[in-house]
Amino acid sequence: MIADRGYYNSEEIKSTVDARITPYVPKPLTSNNKSKGLYDRRDFVYIEQDDEYQCPAGERLPRRMKTLEGNKVMWRYWSSNCRSCPLKSQCTTGKERRVARWEHGKVLEQHEARMNQNPTMMQVRKQTVEHPFATIKSWMGMSHFKTKTLKRVSTEMSLHVLAYNLTRMISIMGVKPLIAAIEV
C-alpha cells in the first residue's frame, strides 16, 4: 500500500502491518528544530536492549515516564545531565531534552527502514496515481468544478472517477466481458 505524506498516521501504519499489508507512507517533517539549528528527533538513537536513547553528545536518556496521549501509550525519555552538556544550546531551549516514544515504536522504525530501503517507491506512486488525475482534469477542461458545496462537489468528483474507471475497464477488458462481470 502506497500513500502520500499527508496520510501518515502511526496507528494506521500499525493496523496495516497487523493486517499483513506492507505500507509505504513517507513521514511528514513537522519539527522546526532543524530550521532553528537544533538537533531533531532523528539525531537521537534508540538502544532497544537498554530501552534508552542516546543523544548526539553520547549521553543516555533513560525511560522516565509513561503518558497517555489520546489512545496512545507514550514513553518519555530524558537525561539529568542536560544542564551541564556542552551541546545543550544545539539541542534544546528547555531545561532538558525529552524524547517521546510510542509503545509500538518498533513498527514505525521498521516502516522507516523499509522506506529508506525503497527510495523509488514514491516515484512508482506518482506514475500510477498522477495519470488518472491528469486525465480527469483534462476531461473537465482544466476548469473548476461546476457545482458548489462540498456535498455536490464530492458527487461531481465521484462521477468523474466512475467515468474514468469505466473507461479504463472497457479498454482493459472490453465491453462484453465488463458487462458480464457487472451482471454477476
N, C-alpha and C positions, 0 to 999 in steps of 0.2 A: 504494500500500500504506500503510495507516494502522495504527499500533500505539501502545500505551500507553508512557508514560515509562519504565517498568521494562524495556522491551525494547530500549532504546537501546544500540547496540553499534557502534562505529566501523567495524570490519571488515565487519559485516553490512550497514551502510549502503553501504559501498563496493561490496560484491559485488552488492547490489540495484541500484545505479546502473549497474554494469558490465553487468548483465542487462537494462538499459533499462527498469527499473521505477522509478517515482518514489516514493521513501519519504517518509513523514511520521511522524516519531518524535520527540517532544519530548525534549530533553536534560535529564537529571536535574541538579539544582543541588546538587552534592556538596561544594562548597567552603564551609568555615566562615569564610573571610576576611571576608565581608560582615558576619556576625554579630559578628566581633571588631573591626569598624570599619576593616578593611584593604581595600585595593583587591583585586579578584579578577581572574581571567584575562580577563574581558570588558573590563576597563579598559585592556588593552594592545592596540594596533592593529598588525596585521601589514602591513608595507610590502613587497609582493610583488617589485617591481622591484629592491629592495636586499636582499631576504631578511633583513630585520631587523624587530624590533618597536620600537614607540615607547611609552614608559611615560607615565603621567599627568603626569609632570614635564617631558616633552618630550625626555628622553634617549633615545638609540638603544641597543637591545640587539642587538648583532651575534650571528650564529650562531657558537658556540664549540666544540660537541662533538656527536658522534654516538653514540647508545647503542642497544642492542637490549633491548627490554622484551617478553619472550615472543617472538612472531614479528613484532613491530612495530619498524620503524626510527624512532627518535625523534631530533629535533634539539633541543639546549639553547641557549638564548639568555640572555645577561646582560650587564650593563654593569659596567665597573670603577669607575664614578663613584657607585655607590650609597651608599658610606660617607659622602660629603660632601653628599648630597642632602637638602634641607630637608623633603622629603616622605617620607623613609625610614621614620619612625615610623608612617605611614599605609599603608606598602607591605609591609614585611616585618619579621620579628623576627630574621632571619638576617643574615649579612654582606652579601649582595646578593640581589636578587630574580631568580629564574630562571624562565624561561618555557619550557615544553616544547611541541614541535610535531611531530605525526606526519608522516611523509614524504608522506602523502596528505591533508594538512590542507585543501587546497583543496576536496576533495569535501565535507568536513564544513562548511566555510564556505558553500559553495553550498547545502547542505542547510539550514543555519541561516537563510540568506537566504530560502529557499523557505518555511520555517516562518513567518518574520516576515511574508512577503507574503500568507500564507493563515492568518490567526489563527483563523478559524472551522472549520478542518479537524478539530480535535479534537472540536468540537461535533457534527459530522457523524458521527464515530466513535461517540460516545455514543448518538446517535439510532439507529444501525444495530446496535450491539452490545449495548447495555444491555437492550433489549427482549427478546431471546431469553433472557438470564439471568434476567430478572424472571419471564418465563413459566415457565421450568423450575423456579425457586424456588416459584412458585405451585403447579405440579403436584406438587412434593414436599411441599406443605402447610407451607411455611416451616420445615420441620424439618431436622434434621441428616441426614447420610447414614445409611442403615440398616445399612451394613456397617462393618467395621473393617479396618485395614491399608491401606496406600497402594495396593496392587495391586487389592484388592476395591473400594475407593472409586473408583479410576480406572475400573474396569469399570462400576460403577454410574453414574458420570457419563457415560461413553461411551454407555450405553444410553439415558439421558435425552436426550442430544444427538441420538442416532439417531432417537428417537421424535419429537423436536421437528422435525428436518429432514424426516422422512417426512410429518409433519402439514403442514408448510409446502408441500412439493412437491405434496401432494394438493390443497391449497387453491389453488395456483398453476396446476397442470397438469390436475388431475382424476385420478381413479383409473385409468381405462383408459389414457390416454396415459402415465402414470407406469409402469404395469405393462409396457406396450410398450417403454418406454425401458430398463427394468431387464432385460427379456428379451434385449435386443440385445447 
